[in-house]
Amino acid sequence: MRKRWIIVAVVGVLGLLYFSGRMDHALYPLGLNFTTCARNGFGATFCGSELTAYEARFRGIQRQEQNLQRTITQEQCQADPSLSICAGTP
């Protein structure tokens, strides 16, 4: 009878850990994660809210790079309007 309660308690704790997403990093390689997970190009795994935050940071960096490229292109076209990248640039 005592062993049964111990087993029930262990299964209950594991269930709570699983459904709270705390085991996602360990279970992601097996495809058993509870929340959405993804791995970046460097092999780091992000799950749940940290994945959302990582994606937002990544999109912000992409926007900054696009804005920088646009600024560089505008400056180049102001310096030399005959460049091929300047066709149709105001």
Backbone hydrogen bonds, N-H to C=O, Kabsch-Sander energy under -0.5 kcal/mol:
donor,donor_aa,acceptor,acceptor_aa,energy
5,W,1,M,-1.4
6,I,2,R,-1.8
7,I,3,K,-2.6
8,V,4,R,-2.6
9,A,5,W,-2.5
10,V,6,I,-2.5
11,V,7,I,-2.6
12,G,8,V,-2.4
13,V,9,A,-2.5
14,L,10,V,-2.6
15,G,11,V,-2.4
16,L,12,G,-2.4
17,L,13,V,-2.5
18,Y,14,L,-2.5
19,F,15,G,-2.8
20,S,16,L,-1.3
21,G,18,Y,-1.3
22,R,17,L,-1.5
23,M,17,L,-0.7
24,D,21,G,-1.2
27,L,23,M,-2.2
28,Y,24,D,-1.9
30,L,27,L,-0.9
31,G,27,L,-0.6
31,G,28,Y,-1.5
32,L,27,L,-2.1
38,A,46,F,-2.2
40,N,44,A,-2.4
43,G,40,N,-1.8
46,F,38,A,-2.9
48,G,36,T,-2.4
50,E,47,C,-1.4
51,L,47,C,-0.5
52,T,48,G,-1.7
53,A,49,S,-2.3
54,Y,50,E,-2.1
55,E,51,L,-2.6
56,A,52,T,-2.1
57,R,53,A,-2.3
58,F,54,Y,-2.5
59,R,55,E,-2.5
60,G,56,A,-2.1
61,I,57,R,-2.2
62,Q,58,F,-2.3
63,R,59,R,-2.3
64,Q,60,G,-2.2
65,E,61,I,-2.3
66,Q,62,Q,-2.3
67,N,63,R,-2.6
68,L,64,Q,-2.3
69,Q,65,E,-2.5
70,R,66,Q,-2.4
71,T,67,N,-2.3
72,I,68,L,-2.6
73,T,69,Q,-2.6
74,Q,70,R,-2.4
75,E,71,T,-2.3
76,Q,72,I,-2.5
77,C,73,T,-2.5
78,Q,74,Q,-2.1
79,A,75,E,-1.9
80,D,76,Q,-2.5
83,L,80,D,-1.7
86,C,83,L,-1.6
87,A,84,S,-1.0
89,T,86,C,-2.2
